[in-house]
Amino acid sequence: MNELFAILIALAGGLAGGLVGVGGGVLFVPALTIFLGLSQVEGESTSLLMIVIVAIVGTIRQNTYGNVNIRDAAVIGVLSPLGVLIGVVLANQVPQRVLELSFAALVLSIAFSLVRRALSAPVD
């Protein structure tokens, strides 16, 4: 049953993320923790693995349209593992509740920024 939920979460998160342009982690982490009962660290880790796969597919697709700056992508690709390593060390040192509240604050901050930007954009 968990596998079915995981498939549905992946499809729904990918579809919603692709439609509205939000990062998959914003959708995947809460879904994994709420519906599959994963801990915050497990949800974040699983989401990161899914994001790697999505990023590869998206990069290949967007490169066919000429939308990929290879130099910037290489810099990000080389430096991201360092950030991941630091994040993993920190996530394993911080209490679960602090991670949950921090993630919620991040999501609310992103939502606030998106709403503010949408309200200030000129109407066509």
C-alpha positions as CSV (number, residue, x, y, z in Angstrom):
1,M,0.0,0.0,0.0
2,N,2.9,2.4,0.8
3,E,4.2,1.8,-2.8
4,L,0.9,2.9,-4.2
5,F,0.9,6.1,-2.1
6,A,4.5,6.8,-3.1
7,I,3.5,6.5,-6.8
8,L,0.5,8.8,-6.3
9,I,2.6,11.3,-4.4
10,A,5.3,11.3,-7.1
11,L,2.7,11.8,-9.9
12,A,0.7,14.4,-8.1
13,G,3.8,16.3,-6.9
14,G,5.4,16.2,-10.3
15,L,2.3,17.3,-12.0
16,A,1.5,20.1,-9.6
17,G,5.2,21.2,-9.5
18,G,5.3,21.3,-13.3
19,L,2.1,23.2,-13.6
20,V,2.8,25.9,-11.1
21,G,6.6,25.9,-11.2
22,V,7.3,25.2,-7.5
23,G,10.1,22.9,-6.4
24,G,9.1,19.3,-5.8
25,G,10.4,19.3,-2.3
26,V,7.8,21.8,-1.2
27,L,5.2,19.3,-2.2
28,F,7.0,16.0,-1.7
29,V,8.3,16.4,1.9
30,P,4.9,17.2,3.5
31,A,3.2,14.4,1.5
32,L,5.9,11.9,2.4
33,T,5.7,12.7,6.1
34,I,1.9,13.0,6.3
35,F,0.8,10.2,4.0
36,L,3.6,7.7,4.3
37,G,4.6,8.4,7.9
38,L,8.2,9.1,7.1
39,S,10.2,11.2,9.6
40,Q,11.2,14.7,8.5
41,V,14.8,13.6,7.7
42,E,13.5,10.5,5.8
43,G,11.1,12.7,3.9
44,E,13.8,15.3,3.0
45,S,16.2,12.6,2.0
46,T,13.7,10.8,-0.2
47,S,12.6,14.1,-1.8
48,L,16.2,15.0,-2.6
49,L,16.7,11.7,-4.4
50,M,13.5,12.3,-6.4
51,I,14.6,15.9,-7.2
52,V,17.9,14.6,-8.6
53,I,16.0,12.4,-11.1
54,V,13.5,15.2,-12.0
55,A,16.4,17.7,-12.4
56,I,18.2,15.4,-14.8
57,V,15.0,14.9,-16.9
58,G,14.2,18.6,-16.8
59,T,17.7,19.6,-17.8
60,I,17.8,17.3,-20.8
61,R,14.4,18.5,-21.9
62,Q,15.1,22.2,-21.4
63,N,18.5,21.8,-23.1
64,T,16.7,20.8,-26.3
65,Y,15.0,24.3,-26.2
66,G,18.4,26.0,-25.6
67,N,17.4,27.1,-22.0
68,V,20.3,25.6,-20.1
69,N,23.5,27.6,-19.3
70,I,26.0,24.7,-19.2
71,R,28.6,26.8,-17.3
72,D,26.2,27.7,-14.5
73,A,24.8,24.2,-14.4
74,A,28.3,22.8,-14.0
75,V,29.1,25.1,-11.1
76,I,25.8,24.2,-9.4
77,G,26.4,20.5,-10.1
78,V,29.9,20.6,-8.6
79,L,29.0,22.6,-5.5
80,S,25.6,21.0,-4.6
81,P,27.1,17.9,-3.1
82,L,29.0,20.0,-0.6
83,G,25.8,21.7,0.4
84,V,24.1,18.4,0.7
85,L,26.8,17.1,2.9
86,I,26.6,20.1,5.2
87,G,22.8,19.8,5.2
88,V,22.8,16.1,6.1
89,V,25.2,16.7,9.0
90,L,23.0,19.5,10.3
91,A,19.8,17.6,9.8
92,N,21.1,14.7,11.8
93,Q,22.1,17.1,14.7
94,V,18.8,19.1,14.9
95,P,15.8,17.8,16.7
96,Q,12.9,16.5,14.5
97,R,10.5,19.2,15.7
98,V,12.9,22.0,14.8
99,L,13.3,20.5,11.3
100,E,9.5,20.4,10.8
101,L,9.0,23.9,12.0
102,S,11.9,25.2,9.9
103,F,10.5,23.5,6.8
104,A,7.0,24.9,7.5
105,A,8.5,28.4,7.9
106,L,10.4,28.1,4.6
107,V,7.2,27.0,2.8
108,L,5.2,29.8,4.3
109,S,7.9,32.3,3.3
110,I,8.0,31.0,-0.3
111,A,4.1,31.1,-0.4
112,F,4.1,34.7,0.9
113,S,6.7,35.8,-1.7
114,L,4.7,34.1,-4.5
115,V,1.5,35.8,-3.5
116,R,3.2,39.2,-3.1
117,R,4.8,38.9,-6.6
118,A,1.5,37.7,-8.2
119,L,-0.4,40.7,-6.6
120,S,2.2,43.2,-7.8
121,A,2.4,41.9,-11.4
122,P,0.6,43.9,-14.0
123,V,-2.6,42.4,-15.3
124,D,-2.5,41.6,-19.0
